[in-house]
Amino acid sequence: MKLRTSLGPVETIPASRVIEVQTTWIPPHEAARTARAEGRLDDALAIFRQAKREESRPWAARQIMADLVGCYLDAGRIDSAGDEFLTLIASDPVTRHFDVIPIAWRGMALESAAEARAAAWLAARAPVAKLLGASWLLATTRSAAQTVLEEQAKSTDPRIAGLAAIQLWRTKLVTATTDDVRRWQMQLEKMPPEIQPAGWYVLGDCLARLNEPQAASIAYLKTPLLFRQQRVLSAEALLAAGTQLEKMGRSKEAAALYREVARDFPGLAAASETQTRLTKP
């Protein structure tokens, strides 16, 4: 990005060095963020789209697009989240918003529209599109998805290569050993921070399968502690960590995590699940 100082000169700052942007947002953008935080996702999506039309600053419009990606994912609209993210990437290939990429972190049943979009992404030429499609189709179209991921794991872009490697770990969950998890964790810690959230969830799943609930809960909690902007993934990770705590007989700590999900992530599927768990005998 380019920064003009009060003295006049323009300084170019790499996007990777930008930690936070503080500015005055247009009223619809602020209103949309409030609606999303309150769990009013349909309202939030409508207002985000309005804000995107009204925002005249290109960099601020890209922030709105990033917020839209997350909100679509909150609402379970994977197809719209992916399309919006690909539009964002097309407008700025080195975007600082790569951390909102709507990548899969576990096998999930897809609605027909989402599955069709994922198939289209998989068949696209753009590496990020292929990566997205492969991640969401890994559970249903494994051979084709895995082939694409193996290709993307050789990418010179560390973000794409890292995410492809994380997705390939998912194919080895059943056979992974403790040594595999340790090796993957070392690799994960060297990856760009913006792509790490899904990796910590996958490591949590591996450790849970290996019946290591303490280590699994710690891995799951990395995402909500360090990458809370990934709202859906953070909520699901808190839920998964609570499950591991319950296995260890730490029901009070698990309940605290469930209350955190219900409080901080209203409107998400995980929040509904935690309400069920909190009210069970």
C-alpha positions in Angstrom: 0.0 0.0 0.0 1.1 3.6 -0.4 1.1 6.1 2.5 1.3 9.8 2.0 2.9 11.6 5.0 1.9 15.0 6.3 5.1 16.4 4.7 4.0 15.2 1.2 6.3 12.3 0.2 4.6 9.0 -0.6 6.0 5.9 1.0 5.3 2.4 -0.3 4.7 -0.2 2.4 4.5 -4.0 1.6 1.1 -5.4 2.4 2.7 -8.1 4.6 3.9 -5.3 7.0 0.4 -3.9 7.5 -0.9 -5.1 10.9 -4.0 -2.9 11.3 -5.7 0.0 9.5 -7.4 2.6 11.6 -9.6 5.0 9.6 -13.1 6.4 9.4 -15.4 3.8 7.9 -18.5 4.8 6.0 -21.8 4.3 8.1 -23.1 1.2 6.2 -19.8 -0.6 6.8 -19.9 0.1 10.5 -23.6 -0.9 10.6 -22.8 -4.1 8.8 -20.1 -5.0 11.2 -22.4 -4.4 14.2 -25.1 -6.6 12.6 -22.6 -9.4 12.0 -21.3 -9.3 15.6 -24.9 -9.5 16.9 -25.6 -12.6 14.7 -28.0 -10.8 12.4 -26.3 -12.3 9.3 -28.9 -11.6 6.7 -29.0 -7.9 7.7 -25.2 -7.8 7.8 -24.9 -9.3 4.3 -27.3 -6.8 2.8 -25.6 -3.8 4.4 -22.1 -5.0 3.5 -23.2 -5.2 -0.1 -24.6 -1.7 0.2 -21.3 -0.5 1.7 -19.3 -2.1 -1.1 -21.4 -0.1 -3.6 -20.9 3.2 -1.7 -17.3 2.9 -0.7 -15.1 5.0 -3.1 -11.7 4.1 -1.6 -10.3 1.0 -3.4 -8.4 -0.3 -0.3 -11.5 0.3 1.9 -13.7 -1.5 -0.6 -11.4 -4.5 -0.4 -11.8 -4.5 3.4 -15.5 -4.7 2.9 -15.0 -7.6 0.5 -13.0 -9.4 3.1 -15.7 -8.8 5.7 -18.3 -10.1 3.2 -16.2 -13.3 2.7 -16.3 -13.9 6.4 -20.0 -13.1 6.7 -21.0 -15.3 3.9 -19.1 -18.1 5.6 -20.8 -17.3 8.9 -24.1 -17.8 7.1 -23.0 -21.2 5.6 -22.9 -19.8 2.1 -19.6 -21.3 1.0 -20.2 -20.7 -2.7 -20.7 -16.9 -2.2 -17.8 -16.7 0.2 -15.4 -18.4 -2.3 -16.6 -16.3 -5.2 -16.2 -13.1 -3.2 -12.7 -14.1 -2.1 -11.6 -14.9 -5.6 -12.9 -11.5 -6.7 -10.8 -9.9 -3.9 -7.7 -11.8 -4.9 -8.2 -10.8 -8.6 -8.3 -7.2 -7.6 -5.2 -7.5 -5.3 -3.1 -10.7 -5.7 -0.9 -9.8 -2.8 -3.8 -8.8 -0.5 -3.3 -8.5 3.2 -6.7 -10.1 3.5 -5.5 -13.6 2.6 -6.3 -14.6 6.2 -10.1 -14.7 5.4 -9.7 -17.4 2.7 -12.8 -19.7 3.1 -10.8 -22.9 3.0 -12.2 -26.2 4.4 -10.7 -27.5 7.6 -12.7 -30.8 7.8 -15.0 -32.9 5.7 -18.5 -31.3 5.5 -21.7 -32.1 3.6 -22.2 -29.4 1.0 -25.4 -28.1 -0.4 -25.8 -28.6 -4.2 -25.0 -25.0 -5.0 -21.8 -25.0 -3.0 -20.7 -28.4 -4.4 -21.3 -27.1 -8.0 -19.3 -24.0 -7.3 -16.5 -26.0 -5.7 -16.3 -28.2 -8.8 -16.1 -25.0 -10.9 -13.2 -23.7 -8.8 -11.4 -27.1 -9.0 -11.6 -26.9 -12.8 -10.5 -23.2 -13.0 -7.0 -22.1 -14.0 -6.3 -19.8 -11.1 -4.2 -21.6 -8.4 -6.3 -20.1 -5.5 -9.5 -21.2 -7.1 -8.2 -24.8 -7.6 -7.0 -24.8 -4.0 -10.5 -23.8 -2.7 -12.3 -26.3 -4.8 -10.0 -29.1 -3.8 -10.3 -28.3 -0.1 -14.1 -28.5 -0.2 -14.3 -31.6 -2.5 -11.6 -33.6 -0.7 -14.2 -35.7 1.1 -16.3 -36.5 -2.0 -14.0 -36.2 -5.0 -10.9 -37.3 -3.3 -8.7 -38.5 -6.2 -9.1 -35.4 -8.3 -8.9 -33.1 -5.3 -5.8 -34.8 -4.0 -4.0 -34.5 -7.4 -4.7 -30.8 -7.5 -3.4 -30.4 -3.9 -0.2 -32.3 -4.7 0.4 -29.9 -7.6 -0.4 -26.8 -5.5 1.9 -28.0 -2.7 4.8 -27.3 -5.1 3.7 -23.6 -5.6 6.3 -20.9 -5.2 3.7 -18.9 -3.2 4.2 -20.0 0.4 0.5 -19.3 1.2 -0.8 -21.6 -1.5 1.9 -24.3 -0.9 1.2 -24.2 2.9 -2.6 -24.5 2.6 -2.2 -27.3 0.1 0.0 -29.2 2.5 -2.5 -28.7 5.3 -5.2 -30.1 3.1 -3.1 -33.1 2.3 -2.7 -33.8 6.1 -6.5 -34.3 6.1 -6.1 -37.3 3.8 -3.8 -38.9 6.4 -5.9 -38.4 9.6 -6.7 -42.1 10.0 -3.1 -43.3 9.7 -1.2 -40.4 11.2 1.1 -41.1 14.1 2.3 -38.9 16.9 5.6 -38.4 15.0 3.6 -37.2 12.0 1.8 -34.7 14.1 5.1 -33.4 15.6 6.5 -33.0 12.1 3.4 -31.3 10.8 3.4 -28.9 13.7 7.0 -27.9 13.0 6.1 -27.2 9.4 3.0 -25.3 10.4 4.9 -23.0 12.7 7.1 -22.0 9.8 4.1 -21.2 7.5 2.8 -17.6 7.0 0.6 -16.8 10.0 -2.4 -15.9 7.9 -2.8 -19.5 6.7 -2.2 -21.3 10.0 -5.7 -21.4 11.5 -7.0 -24.4 9.5 -3.7 -26.2 10.2 -4.2 -26.0 13.9 -7.7 -27.4 13.6 -6.4 -30.3 11.5 -3.6 -31.0 14.1 -6.3 -31.0 16.8 -8.3 -33.6 14.9 -5.2 -35.8 14.5 -4.4 -35.6 18.2 -8.0 -36.3 19.1 -7.8 -39.4 17.0 -4.6 -40.4 18.8 -6.5 -40.1 22.1 -4.4 -37.2 23.3 -7.1 -34.9 24.5 -4.8 -32.4 26.4 -2.6 -31.8 23.3 -5.7 -31.8 21.0 -7.4 -29.1 23.1 -4.3 -26.9 23.0 -4.1 -27.2 19.2 -7.7 -26.4 18.8 -7.4 -23.4 21.0 -4.6 -21.8 18.9 -7.2 -20.5 16.4 -9.5 -18.6 18.7 -6.6 -17.3 20.7 -4.5 -16.1 17.8 -6.7 -15.9 14.7 -10.1 -14.8 16.1 -11.0 -13.0 12.8 -11.7 -16.5 11.4 -15.1 -16.6 13.2 -16.6 -19.9 12.0 -13.3 -21.7 12.5 -12.7 -20.2 15.9 -16.2 -21.1 17.1 -15.8 -24.7 15.9 -12.4 -24.9 17.4 -13.7 -23.8 20.8 -16.4 -26.4 20.5 -13.9 -29.1 19.6 -11.6 -28.1 22.5 -14.6 -28.3 24.9 -15.2 -31.8 23.7 -11.6 -32.8 24.6 -11.9 -31.2 28.0 -15.0 -33.2 28.7 -13.1 -36.3 27.9 -10.6 -35.4 30.6 -13.5 -34.8 33.1 -12.9 -31.1 33.0 -16.6 -30.2 32.5 -16.5 -26.8 34.1 -13.7 -25.6 31.8 -15.6 -27.1 28.8 -18.8 -25.3 29.8 -16.8 -22.0 30.0 -15.7 -22.5 26.4 -19.3 -23.3 25.3 -20.5 -20.1 27.0 -17.8 -18.2 25.1 -19.0 -19.5 21.8 -22.6 -18.6 22.6 -21.6 -15.1 23.8 -19.1 -14.2 21.1 -20.4 -16.0 18.0 -24.2 -15.6 17.9 -25.9 -16.7 14.8 -23.3 -19.4 14.0 -24.1 -23.1 13.9 -21.5 -23.7 16.7 -23.4 -21.4 19.0 -26.6 -23.4 18.6 -24.7 -26.6 19.4 -23.2 -25.1 22.5 -26.6 -24.1 23.8 -27.6 -27.8 23.5 -24.5 -28.9 25.4 -25.0 -26.3 28.1 -28.6 -27.4 28.8 -28.0 -31.2 28.7 -28.3 -33.0 32.1 
